[in-house]
Amino acid sequence: MLRSDDPLPQNAIRFSQAFEQFYRTIEPKWQELEAARNDAFSAYEKNDFRQKQQNEWYATTDALDSARISAWGQFRSMLESGQLVACIRDPDKGVILELDPKAWAGPQGLGPRCSIDDFICPNDPIQPGPLASIGGKLRPVFFMEDAFGAVLAPKSGLVASGGRRGRKPLYDDRAIRKAVFELMDHHGNFQDSDPEWRCQADLERAVIEALEKQGLEPATSTVRKLITAPLREWRASRARR
């Protein structure tokens, strides 16, 4: 089914961003898990991709995946129970429609084993759920930020009536990794002779543009940190070919 990336209403948080926020709220060790995975890959790379370091990288990746999959199960349970209310917007009428919570029951799909996005339909192998479509097109799913924040407030420090309390934007590391791999696969390694793809700054600019389309405004220094590990992984994967 076609997807239509309609603009979201004010004070809305995208489905993909909401899951990342939920995960990082209920998993107290999320930073440690991600750091362990990144450190293990660095060791794997520095030791010429030896088996021992590969096993450690796989183990830390599995631990990170387990935490995210557990969060995904809880996230979907709260959607099914109605504690979290997912919505879509009718672009013609300008009205916000709530998705049927009962339609979140059943198989959970691959979930965070892949990249979470903002579009939902019953036969999606990654994130099955209610048919979030209007006029024959899938519409981006979102939550109203105040209501979503109120659910997470006890653990996350979000204040429903007063907005955020000093929280930085959250970025989906897996989506960043996917974007880096897709861009590098498309353009190849940087070349001085390529005016559009001369150096890492061109990759940083492309990732910033992708994030801005999601309503985020990352600093270049932030994106530079976010792409470091996936760019290293991409180069390592090509070196083994």
C-alpha positions as CSV (number, residue, x, y, z in Angstrom):
1,M,0.0,0.0,0.0
2,L,1.2,3.5,-0.8
3,R,2.5,5.7,2.0
4,S,1.8,9.3,2.4
5,D,4.1,11.2,4.8
6,D,1.6,13.9,5.8
7,P,2.7,16.6,8.2
8,L,1.8,15.8,11.8
9,P,-0.3,18.0,14.0
10,Q,1.5,20.2,16.6
11,N,2.5,18.5,19.8
12,A,2.7,15.1,18.2
13,I,5.4,12.5,18.5
14,R,6.0,10.0,15.7
15,F,5.5,6.3,16.4
16,S,9.2,5.4,15.8
17,Q,10.4,8.2,18.1
18,A,7.8,7.2,20.7
19,F,9.1,3.7,20.8
20,E,12.7,4.9,21.2
21,Q,11.7,7.1,24.1
22,F,9.7,4.4,25.7
23,Y,12.6,1.9,25.4
24,R,15.1,4.4,26.9
25,T,12.6,5.2,29.7
26,I,12.0,1.6,30.9
27,E,15.5,0.2,30.2
28,P,17.9,1.8,32.7
29,K,21.0,0.2,31.1
30,W,20.2,1.2,27.5
31,Q,23.4,3.4,27.3
32,E,25.6,0.7,28.7
33,L,24.1,-1.9,26.3
34,E,24.7,0.3,23.3
35,A,28.2,1.3,24.4
36,A,29.1,-2.4,25.0
37,R,27.9,-3.3,21.5
38,N,29.9,-0.4,19.9
39,D,33.0,-1.2,22.0
40,A,32.8,-4.8,21.0
41,F,32.7,-4.0,17.3
42,S,35.6,-1.6,17.7
43,A,37.6,-4.4,19.3
44,Y,36.5,-6.8,16.6
45,E,37.7,-4.3,13.9
46,K,41.0,-3.6,15.6
47,N,41.8,-7.3,16.0
48,D,41.5,-8.0,12.3
49,F,38.0,-9.5,12.7
50,R,39.1,-12.5,14.7
51,Q,36.6,-15.1,15.8
52,K,36.9,-14.3,19.6
53,Q,36.0,-10.7,19.1
54,Q,33.3,-11.6,16.6
55,N,31.6,-13.7,19.3
56,E,31.8,-10.9,21.8
57,W,30.3,-8.5,19.3
58,Y,27.5,-11.0,18.6
59,A,26.9,-11.5,22.4
60,T,26.6,-7.7,23.0
61,T,24.4,-7.3,20.0
62,D,22.1,-10.1,21.3
63,A,21.9,-8.5,24.7
64,L,20.9,-5.1,23.2
65,D,18.3,-6.8,20.9
66,S,16.8,-8.7,23.9
67,A,16.3,-5.4,25.8
68,R,14.7,-3.7,22.9
69,I,12.5,-6.7,22.1
70,S,11.3,-6.8,25.7
71,A,10.5,-3.1,25.5
72,W,8.6,-3.7,22.2
73,G,6.4,-6.3,23.9
74,Q,5.5,-3.9,26.7
75,F,5.0,-1.1,24.3
76,R,2.5,-3.2,22.3
77,S,0.7,-4.4,25.4
78,M,0.1,-0.8,26.4
79,L,-1.2,0.0,23.0
80,E,-3.6,-3.0,23.2
81,S,-4.8,-2.0,26.6
82,G,-5.4,1.6,25.6
83,Q,-2.9,3.1,27.9
84,L,-1.0,4.4,24.9
85,V,-3.3,5.8,22.2
86,A,-1.9,5.8,18.6
87,C,-3.5,8.2,16.1
88,I,-3.5,9.2,12.5
89,R,-4.6,12.4,10.9
90,D,-7.1,12.9,8.1
91,P,-5.3,15.4,5.9
92,D,-8.5,16.5,4.1
93,K,-10.7,17.0,7.1
94,G,-7.9,18.0,9.5
95,V,-9.2,15.7,12.2
96,I,-7.2,13.3,14.4
97,L,-8.4,9.7,14.5
98,E,-7.6,7.1,17.2
99,L,-6.6,3.6,16.0
100,D,-8.5,0.6,17.4
101,P,-6.5,-0.7,20.4
102,K,-7.8,-4.2,19.9
103,A,-6.0,-4.4,16.6
104,W,-2.7,-4.4,18.3
105,A,-3.4,-7.9,19.7
106,G,-1.8,-11.0,18.1
107,P,1.7,-11.4,16.6
108,Q,4.2,-8.7,17.5
109,G,6.2,-9.0,14.3
110,L,10.0,-8.6,14.0
111,G,9.8,-5.3,15.8
112,P,13.1,-3.8,16.8
113,R,15.0,-6.6,15.2
114,C,14.6,-4.3,12.2
115,S,14.0,-0.6,12.0
116,I,10.8,0.7,13.5
117,D,9.0,3.3,11.2
118,D,5.8,5.3,11.4
119,F,3.4,3.2,9.2
120,I,1.2,0.4,10.4
121,C,-0.9,-2.2,8.6
122,P,-2.1,-5.7,9.6
123,N,0.2,-7.7,7.3
124,D,3.4,-5.8,8.1
125,P,6.0,-8.5,9.1
126,I,7.9,-5.9,11.2
127,Q,5.2,-4.1,13.1
128,P,1.7,-5.5,12.4
129,G,-1.3,-3.6,13.9
130,P,-4.4,-1.7,12.9
131,L,-4.9,-0.5,9.3
132,A,-3.6,3.1,9.6
133,S,-4.9,4.3,6.3
134,I,-7.1,6.9,4.8
135,G,-8.1,7.2,1.2
136,G,-6.1,4.1,0.2
137,K,-2.8,5.4,1.6
138,L,-1.0,4.6,4.8
139,R,-0.8,7.6,7.1
140,P,2.0,8.2,9.6
141,V,1.1,7.0,13.1
142,F,1.8,9.3,16.1
143,F,0.9,10.0,19.7
144,M,-0.2,13.3,21.2
145,E,2.9,14.3,23.1
146,D,1.2,15.5,26.3
147,A,-0.8,12.2,26.7
148,F,2.3,10.1,25.8
149,G,4.4,12.1,28.3
150,A,1.8,11.6,31.0
151,V,2.1,7.9,30.7
152,L,5.9,8.0,31.0
153,A,6.0,10.8,33.5
154,P,6.7,8.7,36.7
155,K,9.9,7.2,35.2
156,S,11.0,9.6,32.6
157,G,10.6,13.0,34.2
158,L,8.3,14.3,31.5
159,V,5.7,16.8,32.7
160,A,2.4,16.6,30.9
161,S,1.3,20.2,31.5
162,G,4.7,21.8,31.3
163,G,6.5,19.9,28.5
164,R,9.9,18.4,28.8
165,R,12.3,19.0,31.6
166,G,15.7,19.3,30.0
167,R,15.6,16.2,27.9
168,K,17.6,16.0,24.7
169,P,16.1,14.7,21.4
170,L,16.3,10.9,21.1
171,Y,17.7,9.4,17.9
172,D,17.0,5.9,16.7
173,D,20.5,4.3,16.4
174,R,19.2,1.6,14.1
175,A,17.6,4.0,11.8
176,I,20.8,6.0,11.7
177,R,22.7,2.9,10.9
178,K,20.3,1.9,8.1
179,A,20.5,5.4,6.6
180,V,24.3,5.3,6.7
181,F,24.5,1.9,5.0
182,E,21.9,2.8,2.4
183,L,23.7,6.1,1.5
184,M,27.1,4.5,1.4
185,D,25.9,1.6,-0.6
186,H,24.3,4.0,-3.1
187,H,27.3,6.4,-3.4
188,G,30.2,4.2,-2.5
189,N,33.2,5.4,-0.6
190,F,34.1,9.0,-0.7
191,Q,36.0,10.2,-3.8
192,D,37.6,13.6,-4.4
193,S,36.4,13.4,-8.0
194,D,32.7,13.1,-6.9
195,P,31.4,16.6,-6.2
196,E,28.4,15.2,-4.3
197,W,30.3,12.6,-2.2
198,R,33.8,13.9,-1.5
199,C,34.1,13.4,2.2
200,Q,32.3,12.5,5.4
201,A,30.8,15.9,5.6
202,D,28.6,15.0,2.6
203,L,27.3,11.9,4.5
204,E,26.7,14.1,7.6
205,R,24.7,16.5,5.5
206,A,22.6,13.7,4.0
207,V,21.8,12.3,7.4
208,I,20.9,15.7,8.8
209,E,18.4,16.2,5.9
210,A,16.8,12.8,6.6
211,L,16.4,13.7,10.3
212,E,15.0,17.1,9.5
213,K,12.3,15.4,7.5
214,Q,11.3,13.7,10.8
215,G,11.0,17.1,12.5
216,L,14.3,16.9,14.3
217,E,17.0,19.5,14.3
218,P,20.3,17.8,15.1
219,A,23.6,19.6,15.4
220,T,26.3,18.6,13.0
221,S,28.5,17.5,15.9
222,T,25.6,15.2,17.1
223,V,25.3,13.6,13.7
224,R,29.0,13.2,13.5
225,K,28.9,11.1,16.7
226,L,25.9,9.2,15.6
227,I,27.4,8.1,12.3
228,T,30.8,7.1,13.6
229,A,30.0,3.5,14.5
230,P,27.8,2.6,11.5
231,L,30.3,4.2,9.1
232,R,33.1,2.1,10.6
233,E,30.9,-1.0,10.3
234,W,30.1,-0.3,6.7
235,R,33.8,0.1,5.8
236,A,34.6,-3.1,7.7
237,S,31.9,-5.0,5.9
238,R,33.2,-3.9,2.5
239,A,36.8,-4.7,3.5
240,R,35.8,-8.4,4.0
241,R,34.3,-8.7,0.5
